[in-house]
Amino acid sequence: MKKRAKRLCVLLAAALLVPCLFVTARADLLIEPSGDFYQAHRDECVYVYRAYLCNGPEGYVDVYRDPVSAWITDRFPNGKEIFVLQSYDLNGVLYGAIEFLDTEQENTEWKWISGWIRMEQLSLVYDAQAFYEEHIGEFIYGNVDFDYEKYDSVVFWSFPGNEEVNRYTAEQIKSWGNQLPLILKWQDGDGREWAYDGGFWICLDDPENAEIRFDARKSPPDVLIPAPETVPAPRNGQIVLAVVAVVTVAGLTLALIFVLKRRRQACPETGGRDADCGAE
């Protein structure tokens, strides 16, 4: 009886941990955004670490230096895939932080991209976390028996049906030592059974086949707004002119205050209002 109760506790703990495993399976690759804004607001940012497609209303998205800045550092056409590291809520508007080496620049050298994009202009790329959220009610929790040594190799999937797979030989798997236990099962629409080990999926009915393709997604993908043939370059000149205008006005104001102050000092009787005050 005690042994059975202990086993139930282990299975319950595994079931509770599954959502965390789906989200943090790639946490060892975590990269934090750089820049003064993130360092100043680090505790207010939320971990995201998911891929998105650009999908702005104008056919492109703007990359801002930071959420509170109007300075646009880059523009990306719709359809370009990016990876959002963290998000920041600015008065109800979510901004996602990006940080990567852009190797898709045409006729230019590769460029390091760092900045923030409005999350409302991004469409999520369907991933393992989205798969879990859509199929959570279909999982069967419990220990799953599977003999890795029966096969020359086994294919590990990020989620069933996805093209992102890894194949490992029986010798490689054996060298890992204690293999993670399979903690739940799921059946796809074609009747194939899959099992999850806390990081990856295995097709129990066809574990060596890396060509299994089907759409596990339930929700329809966002409609991508077509990108223009040429994405217009950011126009930050207006911002520069506005800053120059403000600085100029401030400088003239200070100069005027200085002149009036000198006049008052020269003619204390009139407060500097005399037209001839201060004249040689």
Residue, then its C-alpha position, 0 to 999 in steps of 0.5 A: m500500500k505504501k509503495r503504491a501511494k509513493r508511486l502515485c505521489v511521484l506521478l502526481a509530481a511529474a504531472l504538475l511539473v510537465p507545464c514547466l518542462f515544456v516552457t523551460a526545456r531550452a532554458d540552458l540557452l537563455i540569453e538576456p537582453s543588453g542595454d541600459f533600459y533592460q538593466a534598469h527594468r530587469d525586475e519588471c521584465v517577463y521571460v518569453y523566449r519564444a519565436y515569432l513572425c513579424n506581422g505589422p499593419e504596414g507590412y513591416v515592424d519597427v525595432y525601437r532602441d527601448p520601449v520609452s524611446a521613439w528612436i527606430t534602429d531597424r525595420f523588418p518585413n512581415g514574415k521574418e522570424i525573430f526570437v523574443l527574449q523578454s517582454y516589458d509592459l509600458n502602460g498596457v503596451l507589451y514590448g518584446a526584447i530581441e538580441f541576435l546576429d542578423t545574417e539575412q541582410e542583403n548586400t551588407e555585412w551581418k549586423w548585430i540587432s538589439g532592440w524592442i518590438r511591439m508584441e501586438q505586431l508579432s505572430l507566435v510561431y507554433d511551438a512545444q508550449a503551444f502544443y501543450e496548451e492546446h492538447i493538455g486535456e488529451f494527455i495520459y499521465g503515468n510511467v510509459d514502458f519503452d525499450y531503447e535498446k530494441y532499435d538502432s536509433v530513436v528520433f526525438w521530437s520537440f513536439p509531435g509532427n514538428e520538423e525539429v527532430n534529433r536522431y540518436t543511436a542506441e549506443q549514444i542513448k546508452s552512454w547517457g546513463n540513466q535515461l529520463p523516464l517517459i511520464l505521459k502519453w498522447q495519441d495523434g489523429d492517425g492513432r499513433e501513440w507518443a510519449y514525453d520524457g520531460g524535454f522531447w517526444i518519442c513516437l512509440d509506434d514508429p520511433e525510428n521514423a523522422e519523416i512523420r508529418f501532420d499538423a498538431r495545431k488546433s488554433p488557426p495561424d494568424v493571417l500575415i499581412p503582405a510585406p512591401e517590395t521595399v521596406p522604407a528606411p526609418r526616418n529619425g531625422q524628424i526626431v533629431l529636428a525636434v530635439v534640436a528645436v527644443v535645445t535651441v529654444a532652451g538656449l535662447t531662453l537661458a540667454l534672455i534670462f542672463v541678459l535681463k539679469r545683467r540689466r537688473q544688476a546695472c539699473p537696480e532703481t528701474g529693475g532694468r526696464d530703462a531703455d538706456c540702462g547699461a549703455e556706456 
